[in-house]
Amino acid sequence: MIEKVKPGERSSRMRFRKCSNDPSPPSWREWGPCDSEGYRIVDTGGGGWDPKWRNIISSFKVWNGCDIVNTFSEEDFQGESAWYVGNRAYLGDMNDRIRSLAIKAS
């Protein structure tokens, strides 16, 4: 579960990891509806994230009002980037290349 980005912080904090079959992740439910600050992950393979997520994301679903996803090929929101709106079954040029991302409401 991740927290919403706090003022002055660059990345959402990891609270804990839990596998679930629930289609709406507790990270989005517990912290309320998504807003313009949303959630940010500086490094998909560090900072509390399992390193296996680094460069392996090939699709995603958005929840609870989050509908804009900005992805980056390098950690800390650097490198090539791509914007997506809504759920994506395939990420095109960013497939298996995401190192950091930001998710927010439009």
BADOLUM-248401 format. One record per atom (N, C-alpha, C): residue in three letters; atom name; x, y, z. Coordinates in Angstrom, 3 decimals, always signed. Layout:
! residues N
> residu:atome:u:v:w
> ALA:CA:X:Y:Z
...
***
This chain:
! residues 106
> residu:atome:u:v:w
> MET:N:+0.840:-1.151:+0.000
> MET:CA:+0.000:+0.000:+0.000
> MET:C:+0.900:+1.234:+0.000
> ILE:N:+0.548:+2.201:-0.799
> ILE:CA:+1.325:+3.437:-0.814
> ILE:C:+0.444:+4.592:-0.370
> GLU:N:+1.089:+5.607:+0.183
> GLU:CA:+0.397:+6.808:+0.632
> GLU:C:+0.364:+7.831:-0.487
> LYS:N:-0.552:+8.785:-0.387
> LYS:CA:-0.530:+9.926:-1.295
> LYS:C:+0.764:+10.690:-1.041
> VAL:N:+1.208:+11.421:-2.035
> VAL:CA:+2.413:+12.235:-1.896
> VAL:C:+2.146:+13.329:-0.867
> LYS:N:+3.052:+13.475:+0.075
> LYS:CA:+2.930:+14.514:+1.087
> LYS:C:+3.630:+15.783:+0.599
> PRO:N:+3.172:+16.968:+1.050
> PRO:CA:+3.816:+18.217:+0.636
> PRO:C:+5.323:+18.168:+0.891
> GLY:N:+6.092:+18.562:-0.093
> GLY:CA:+7.544:+18.597:+0.018
> GLY:C:+8.237:+17.286:-0.290
> GLU:N:+7.482:+16.202:-0.514
> GLU:CA:+8.093:+14.911:-0.833
> GLU:C:+7.967:+14.630:-2.322
> ARG:N:+8.946:+13.916:-2.870
> ARG:CA:+8.960:+13.597:-4.297
> ARG:C:+8.309:+12.267:-4.620
> SER:N:+8.160:+11.403:-3.614
> SER:CA:+7.669:+10.059:-3.874
> SER:C:+6.667:+9.630:-2.812
> SER:N:+5.720:+8.806:-3.205
> SER:CA:+4.789:+8.197:-2.260
> SER:C:+5.546:+7.228:-1.370
> ARG:N:+5.148:+7.138:-0.117
> ARG:CA:+5.791:+6.204:+0.814
> ARG:C:+5.104:+4.843:+0.747
> MET:N:+5.910:+3.792:+0.780
> MET:CA:+5.399:+2.436:+0.833
> MET:C:+5.014:+2.148:+2.285
> ARG:N:+3.770:+1.771:+2.533
> ARG:CA:+3.330:+1.405:+3.892
> ARG:C:+3.545:-0.074:+4.139
> PHE:N:+3.059:-0.917:+3.236
> PHE:CA:+3.298:-2.349:+3.315
> PHE:C:+2.893:-2.983:+2.000
> ARG:N:+3.365:-4.219:+1.797
> ARG:CA:+3.028:-4.982:+0.595
> ARG:C:+2.069:-6.084:+0.971
> LYS:N:+1.066:-6.284:+0.131
> LYS:CA:+0.107:-7.348:+0.375
> LYS:C:-0.477:-7.776:-0.955
> CYS:N:-0.442:-9.049:-1.234
> CYS:CA:-1.072:-9.574:-2.437
> CYS:C:-2.550:-9.773:-2.156
> SER:N:-3.375:-9.508:-3.154
> SER:CA:-4.806:-9.634:-2.971
> SER:C:-5.494:-9.869:-4.299
> ASN:N:-6.635:-10.507:-4.268
> ASN:CA:-7.469:-10.660:-5.453
> ASN:C:-8.469:-9.515:-5.569
> ASP:N:-8.491:-8.611:-4.589
> ASP:CA:-9.410:-7.477:-4.606
> ASP:C:-9.060:-6.573:-5.776
> PRO:N:-10.012:-6.278:-6.691
> PRO:CA:-9.700:-5.473:-7.871
> PRO:C:-9.410:-4.010:-7.588
> SER:N:-9.777:-3.486:-6.424
> SER:CA:-9.457:-2.098:-6.110
> SER:C:-8.443:-2.067:-4.975
> PRO:N:-7.190:-1.760:-5.300
> PRO:CA:-6.108:-1.840:-4.312
> PRO:C:-6.379:-0.991:-3.068
> PRO:N:-6.016:-1.468:-1.894
> PRO:CA:-6.235:-0.695:-0.671
> PRO:C:-5.483:+0.623:-0.687
> SER:N:-4.406:+0.719:-1.461
> SER:CA:-3.652:+1.975:-1.507
> SER:C:-4.527:+3.117:-1.991
> TRP:N:-5.414:+2.864:-2.923
> TRP:CA:-6.261:+3.941:-3.444
> TRP:C:-7.458:+4.164:-2.527
> ARG:N:-8.022:+3.107:-1.973
> ARG:CA:-9.215:+3.232:-1.127
> ARG:C:-8.903:+3.914:+0.195
> GLU:N:-7.841:+3.490:+0.854
> GLU:CA:-7.575:+3.992:+2.199
> GLU:C:-7.295:+5.490:+2.215
> TRP:N:-6.668:+5.993:+1.187
> TRP:CA:-6.274:+7.400:+1.181
> TRP:C:-7.282:+8.294:+0.486
> GLY:N:-8.462:+7.773:+0.156
> GLY:CA:-9.506:+8.587:-0.450
> GLY:C:-9.336:+8.708:-1.946
> PRO:N:-10.213:+9.490:-2.559
> PRO:CA:-10.163:+9.615:-4.012
> PRO:C:-8.853:+10.250:-4.484
> CYS:N:-8.473:+9.898:-5.662
> CYS:CA:-7.261:+10.461:-6.257
> CYS:C:-7.464:+11.958:-6.476
> ASP:N:-6.391:+12.728:-6.434
> ASP:CA:-6.461:+14.169:-6.668
> ASP:C:-5.338:+14.581:-7.611
> SER:N:-5.132:+15.884:-7.771
> SER:CA:-4.118:+16.371:-8.716
> SER:C:-2.694:+16.101:-8.247
> GLU:N:-2.496:+15.831:-6.943
> GLU:CA:-1.170:+15.453:-6.440
> GLU:C:-0.924:+13.969:-6.677
> GLY:N:-1.924:+13.156:-6.419
> GLY:CA:-1.867:+11.732:-6.703
> GLY:C:-0.754:+10.992:-6.001
> TYR:N:-0.149:+10.087:-6.750
> TYR:CA:+0.883:+9.184:-6.232
> TYR:C:+2.098:+9.253:-7.157
> ARG:N:+3.291:+9.159:-6.581
> ARG:CA:+4.516:+9.178:-7.382
> ARG:C:+5.456:+8.082:-6.893
> ILE:N:+6.044:+7.397:-7.834
> ILE:CA:+7.009:+6.348:-7.522
> ILE:C:+8.319:+6.719:-8.208
> VAL:N:+9.324:+7.083:-7.412
> VAL:CA:+10.610:+7.564:-7.915
> VAL:C:+11.423:+6.453:-8.559
> ASP:N:+11.300:+5.230:-8.031
> ASP:CA:+12.067:+4.103:-8.568
> ASP:C:+11.237:+2.834:-8.390
> THR:N:+10.781:+2.248:-9.481
> THR:CA:+9.927:+1.059:-9.411
> THR:C:+10.667:-0.152:-8.868
> GLY:N:+11.974:-0.072:-8.698
> GLY:CA:+12.732:-1.199:-8.159
> GLY:C:+13.481:-0.849:-6.898
> GLY:N:+13.121:+0.235:-6.225
> GLY:CA:+13.815:+0.649:-5.005
> GLY:C:+12.864:+1.372:-4.070
> GLY:N:+13.381:+1.865:-2.961
> GLY:CA:+12.572:+2.641:-2.030
> GLY:C:+11.395:+1.880:-1.454
> GLY:N:+11.586:+0.610:-1.166
> GLY:CA:+10.503:-0.200:-0.620
> GLY:C:+9.795:-1.051:-1.657
> TRP:N:+10.029:-0.775:-2.926
> TRP:CA:+9.436:-1.568:-4.000
> TRP:C:+10.308:-2.773:-4.281
> ASP:N:+9.688:-3.871:-4.582
> ASP:CA:+10.407:-5.088:-4.924
> ASP:C:+11.179:-4.846:-6.221
> PRO:N:+12.483:-5.118:-6.265
> PRO:CA:+13.278:-4.880:-7.475
> PRO:C:+12.749:-5.584:-8.716
> LYS:N:+11.928:-6.624:-8.544
> LYS:CA:+11.398:-7.317:-9.723
> LYS:C:+10.468:-6.432:-10.552
> TRP:N:+9.957:-5.317:-9.991
> TRP:CA:+9.080:-4.414:-10.746
> TRP:C:+9.861:-3.501:-11.688
> ARG:N:+11.162:-3.410:-11.510
> ARG:CA:+11.975:-2.538:-12.370
> ARG:C:+11.965:-3.088:-13.796
> ASN:N:+11.564:-2.263:-14.727
> ASN:CA:+11.561:-2.593:-16.161
> ASN:C:+10.758:-3.845:-16.493
> ILE:N:+9.614:-4.027:-15.833
> ILE:CA:+8.771:-5.179:-16.148
> ILE:C:+7.301:-4.784:-16.346
> ILE:N:+6.939:-3.547:-16.086
> ILE:CA:+5.542:-3.108:-16.217
> ILE:C:+5.182:-3.033:-17.698
> SER:N:+4.127:-3.759:-18.065
> SER:CA:+3.703:-3.779:-19.476
> SER:C:+2.237:-3.395:-19.643
> SER:N:+1.517:-3.218:-18.534
> SER:CA:+0.118:-2.783:-18.579
> SER:C:-0.242:-2.249:-17.196
> PHE:N:-1.370:-1.554:-17.094
> PHE:CA:-1.839:-1.094:-15.792
> PHE:C:-3.313:-0.743:-15.851
> LYS:N:-3.927:-0.684:-14.671
> LYS:CA:-5.289:-0.196:-14.496
> LYS:C:-5.236:+0.945:-13.497
> VAL:N:-6.062:+1.945:-13.707
> VAL:CA:-6.138:+3.084:-12.792
> VAL:C:-7.420:+2.971:-11.969
> TRP:N:-7.420:+3.556:-10.751
> TRP:CA:-8.518:+3.390:-9.807
> TRP:C:-8.898:+4.704:-9.141
> ASN:N:-10.115:+4.739:-8.641
> ASN:CA:-10.585:+5.757:-7.702
> ASN:C:-10.336:+7.203:-8.141
> GLY:N:-10.577:+7.489:-9.402
> GLY:CA:-10.420:+8.854:-9.905
> GLY:C:-9.059:+9.139:-10.499
> CYS:N:-8.069:+8.283:-10.266
> CYS:CA:-6.773:+8.444:-10.923
> CYS:C:-6.963:+8.049:-12.390
> ASP:N:-6.597:+8.937:-13.305
> ASP:CA:-6.774:+8.589:-14.717
> ASP:C:-5.615:+9.022:-15.600
> ILE:N:-4.678:+9.770:-15.078
> ILE:CA:-3.513:+10.232:-15.832
> ILE:C:-2.265:+9.544:-15.282
> VAL:N:-1.498:+8.898:-16.153
> VAL:CA:-0.270:+8.222:-15.742
> VAL:C:+0.867:+8.729:-16.619
> ASN:N:+1.896:+9.277:-15.987
> ASN:CA:+3.090:+9.726:-16.695
> ASN:C:+4.219:+8.780:-16.324
> THR:N:+4.788:+8.114:-17.314
> THR:CA:+5.834:+7.118:-17.085
> THR:C:+7.181:+7.628:-17.597
> PHE:N:+8.259:+7.128:-16.973
> PHE:CA:+9.613:+7.545:-17.341
> PHE:C:+10.516:+6.327:-17.441
> SER:N:+11.484:+6.384:-18.348
> SER:CA:+12.402:+5.264:-18.564
> SER:C:+13.544:+5.223:-17.554
> GLU:N:+13.720:+6.281:-16.775
> GLU:CA:+14.768:+6.342:-15.756
> GLU:C:+14.148:+6.686:-14.415
> GLU:N:+14.831:+6.348:-13.327
> GLU:CA:+14.322:+6.699:-12.015
> GLU:C:+14.326:+8.212:-11.827
> ASP:N:+13.593:+8.672:-10.825
> ASP:CA:+13.488:+10.094:-10.465
> ASP:C:+12.913:+10.943:-11.598
> PHE:N:+11.977:+10.368:-12.361
> PHE:CA:+11.233:+11.089:-13.402
> PHE:C:+12.134:+11.671:-14.491
> GLN:N:+13.120:+10.870:-14.894
> GLN:CA:+14.076:+11.277:-15.930
> GLN:C:+13.964:+10.333:-17.128
> GLY:N:+14.646:+10.685:-18.200
> GLY:CA:+14.683:+9.844:-19.391
> GLY:C:+13.476:+10.064:-20.286
> GLU:N:+13.247:+9.113:-21.180
> GLU:CA:+12.092:+9.195:-22.068
> GLU:C:+10.816:+9.090:-21.252
> SER:N:+9.763:+9.768:-21.716
> SER:CA:+8.509:+9.717:-20.969
> SER:C:+7.332:+9.518:-21.918
> ALA:N:+6.237:+9.064:-21.348
> ALA:CA:+4.989:+8.901:-22.097
> ALA:C:+3.825:+9.117:-21.143
> TRP:N:+2.790:+9.802:-21.630
> TRP:CA:+1.559:+10.041:-20.875
> TRP:C:+0.495:+9.072:-21.347
> TYR:N:-0.308:+8.591:-20.403
> TYR:CA:-1.429:+7.717:-20.725
> TYR:C:-2.662:+8.210:-19.974
> VAL:N:-3.821:+8.015:-20.571
> VAL:CA:-5.090:+8.337:-19.924
> VAL:C:-5.893:+7.048:-19.824
> GLY:N:-6.264:+6.663:-18.609
> GLY:CA:-7.067:+5.468:-18.394
> GLY:C:-6.242:+4.191:-18.390
> ASN:N:-6.955:+3.072:-18.373
> ASN:CA:-6.321:+1.752:-18.346
> ASN:C:-5.560:+1.488:-19.636
> ARG:N:-4.489:+0.728:-19.534
> ARG:CA:-3.692:+0.357:-20.706
> ARG:C:-3.341:-1.117:-20.664
> ALA:N:-3.670:-1.817:-21.737
> ALA:CA:-3.329:-3.233:-21.847
> ALA:C:-1.929:-3.416:-22.409
> TYR:N:-1.421:-2.399:-23.093
> TYR:CA:-0.075:-2.449:-23.674
> TYR:C:+0.482:-1.037:-23.689
> LEU:N:+1.763:-0.879:-23.419
> LEU:CA:+2.362:+0.448:-23.265
> LEU:C:+3.231:+0.890:-24.437
> GLY:N:+3.202:+0.185:-25.538
> GLY:CA:+3.957:+0.605:-26.712
> GLY:C:+5.442:+0.716:-26.427
> ASP:N:+6.037:+1.860:-26.767
> ASP:CA:+7.483:+2.063:-26.608
> ASP:C:+7.955:+1.988:-25.148
> MET:N:+7.063:+2.219:-24.196
> MET:CA:+7.454:+2.163:-22.778
> MET:C:+7.279:+0.770:-22.180
> ASN:N:+6.810:-0.181:-22.956
> ASN:CA:+6.610:-1.541:-22.464
> ASN:C:+7.901:-2.094:-21.851
> ASP:N:+7.815:-2.544:-20.613
> ASP:CA:+8.953:-3.114:-19.866
> ASP:C:+10.128:-2.151:-19.713
> ARG:N:+9.858:-0.835:-19.715
> ARG:CA:+10.927:+0.162:-19.571
> ARG:C:+10.650:+1.177:-18.473
> ILE:N:+9.613:+1.005:-17.682
> ILE:CA:+9.221:+2.020:-16.702
> ILE:C:+10.064:+1.908:-15.439
> ARG:N:+10.745:+3.003:-15.102
> ARG:CA:+11.564:+3.079:-13.890
> ARG:C:+10.951:+4.025:-12.856
> SER:N:+10.129:+4.981:-13.287
> SER:CA:+9.429:+5.867:-12.358
> SER:C:+8.124:+6.293:-13.013
> LEU:N:+7.147:+6.689:-12.160
> LEU:CA:+5.858:+7.091:-12.698
> LEU:C:+5.090:+7.962:-11.725
> ALA:N:+4.170:+8.728:-12.278
> ALA:CA:+3.282:+9.576:-11.499
> ALA:C:+1.849:+9.279:-11.927
> ILE:N:+0.947:+9.133:-10.971
> ILE:CA:-0.448:+8.817:-11.231
> ILE:C:-1.286:+9.888:-10.540
> LYS:N:-2.231:+10.499:-11.269
> LYS:CA:-3.036:+11.548:-10.668
> LYS:C:-4.393:+11.645:-11.348
> ALA:N:-5.258:+12.476:-10.784
> ALA:CA:-6.562:+12.755:-11.370
> ALA:C:-6.439:+13.938:-12.325
> SER:N:-7.218:+13.899:-13.386
> SER:CA:-7.175:+15.021:-14.349
> SER:C:-7.920:+16.220:-13.821
***
